[in-house]
Amino acid sequence: MPVTIHPVAAGDLTEAEIARWRKVPVSVAVDLGENRGQIDPAIRPLLPPGQQPRLFGRAVTVHCEPPDFGAVVYAIDLIRPGDVLVIAANGHRETAMIGDILGEHIRRRGAAGLVCDGAIRDVAAMAGWRDFSIFTRWTTPRGPISVERGTINRPVVVGGCSVAPGDLIIGDDDGLVALTPAMVRDRIAKAEAKLALEADWQAQLANNRPVLAMFGLPPALEPEQP
């Protein structure tokens, strides 16, 4: 079917609500998630640990039908500063859905980065963009062959996780999480409490408090003598 662009209702999340998540690592967001929101860890950062910029922004979703990448092309002009282009390509590995030319253009438009459940190419160039975060399942040299099909701004499944337009996407060296507006609101107090608890654990360990005492655990049992 031809490329279809769906309208997106204005979200009611405030920037202040979103900003509270900027200090929350993906691991904490996932720990509190009750198995909701984590994106398949096989979709990995393009850069090695310690070099990948943090990904943080609202999703612009596209569903592609590889080897066609029409949805990506039509979505480019919809990107706003801070957005994350989320490409659902059914895990397709043979055909890249985006490379350095369009990637550089959405970077110029102020996008925070992109997530591709499929393949990308031109990774040597894109790896040099330290202000633009890229997560992908595959890399490949082969480009797409048509610009005719796809869907933009509808819920998609990326790495086994449902992602809707406007969801908050957070990515770091550990992986990715997608938070709906309800999750953004409902989980932030628990996330901040978990960060405070972890800071307290670190302080106690730095002061040489025994680990078992810190976690309130009983001594381990000793084996019975024969």
N, C-alpha and C positions, 0 to 999 in steps of 0.2 A: 504494500500500500504506500501511497505518497507520504512524504514527511508531514507530520501533523504537530502543530504547536498548540498546546492547551493553555488557556488563561490560568493564572495563579491568583488566588485570593490573597489580599494583603494580610500578612501575619500580624498577630497581636503581641508577639514577644518584644520586649523593650531591649535596647542595647545594654542597659544596666543588668538585666537578667542574663543576657548572653555573656557579658564581660566577666561575671563571677566564675565562669568555667575556664577562663584562660589559664589559671594556675593549676587546674586539675589534670593530672596525667591520665592517659587512657586506661592504665591498669586500675586506677581507683574507680573510674567511671564504669568499667566492666565489672569489677568486683561487686558493685552495688546494683548491677543490672538485672539480676534474676533471669539470666540467659536471654536478655533482650538488648539489642543494640550493637552487639559485637559483630564486626565484619570479619570474614574468613582471614585468619592470619597469613594465608598463602598470598594475599595481596599485600606486597611488601614495599617499603620505602625504596626509591631508586638508589639512594646514597647509603653508604655504610653507616653503622651506628655512630652517633656523635656528630655526623655531618649533615643529616637530613633536617631541614627547617621544620618546625612544628606546623602542622596543618590545622587551621581553625577558620571555619566559615560556614555559611548557609549553602545548602545543596541546590544546584541547578541540575536536574536529572535528564538524562537522555537514554533512550533505548535504541541500540543499533542492531542491524541485521547483517553481520559480516558476510561477505567482504564489502558490503555497502556501509558508508559512514555518513550518510546524508544528515542524520540527526545531529551529529557533532557540528557540521558546517553551519546548519541553520541555527544552532544554539549560540554560536560565537557572539553574535551581536546582542544577545540577551544578557550577557555576562556583565555584572556590576562589580564595583570594588568590594573586595572581601568575599566574593562568592567562591564556591568550590564546584567545578565541573565534575559530575559523577556520571561515568559512562558505563552502562550495563551492556555488555557485549557477549553475554552467555559463556564467559570463560574462554572465548575463541582465541587460539594461540597463533594461527597462521597469518593473520592480517592485522596490521596496525590500524588503530582507530584514530590516532593523532600522532603528530611528530613535532619537530621544532618550529615549523613555520606557523601553524595555528596555535601551538603551545606558546610561542613567543607573543603572538597577538593577544591572547587572553591574559597573558602576564602584563602586557602593556596596558590593558584595560583595567588592571588592578586586581585580578583574580588572586585568591590565596593559594590556589593549586588545583590539582586534579586527581581523581581516583578512577582507575580503569580496571574493570573486571573483564579483561581481555588483554590485548597487546598494544604496546606503543613502539615507536622507533625514534631514531636520531638521538639516542640517549647520551652520547658524548656531549652534544651541545646542551641538552637540557640539564645534565648533571652539574653544569657550571652556574645554574641559576640558584643562588643561595637565598633568594627572597621568594622562592616559589617551590612549593612542596608537591612531590609527585609520588603516588603509590600506584603500582601496577602488578598484575598477575604474571604477565609475560613481556618479553621484548622480542622483536622480529624485524628483519629488514624489509619484508614485503609490505607494500602499501595497498590501500583499498582500490577498488576498481569501479565503483559507482557512487552516485550522490542522489539517490532516488527514494530512499525509504527511511523509516524510523519515527520515533515519537519523542516529544519534548515536553517536560513539565508534567509528567504523570508518575505515580509511584512505580518504582522499579525494584528488582531484587539484585543486590550486589553482594557477592560473597555470602550468600545465604541470608542476608539481612534485608528487610524491606526499608527502602529509603524514599521519602516523599520530598517534593520540592519545599525548600525552606527549612528542612531538618538541619540541625547543627551537626557538622562533621568535625571530629577531632582526630588527629593522627599524630603519632610520635614514633620513636624507634621500636616500641613494643607492638604497634598495630593501629587499628582503626575502630572507632565507635561512631554510631549514628544516633542522635538523640532527637526524639520528637519534641514539639513544644511542651507537651505534658511532662515528659521526662526531664526536660531542662528545669522546669519549675519544681517538680516533685523530688528530684534527687540531689539538688544542690546543697541543701542543709546537711544531708548525710555525707556528701562528698567532702564538705568543709570540715565536718566533725572527724572524718577518717584521716584527713590531712593533719589535723591537730593531734590525733591519737598517734599517728606515725612519728610526728615530731617529738612527742613525749617519749615514745619507745627509743628513739635515737638518743635522746638526752639521758635516759636511764642506762642504756648500754654504754654510752660514753663515760658514765660514772661507775662502770663495772658492776652494775646490779646483775645478779644471776638471772639468766634467761627464764628459768622455770618460775622464779618468784615474780618476774615481770608479767608473765602470762597467767599467773595463778594456777600453775600445774602441779600435781602431786609428783613425788619422786617416782622414777621408773622402778618397776618390780625387778628384783634380783632373781635369777633362776634358782629353783629348788635344788638342793644338793642331793645326789643320788644316795 
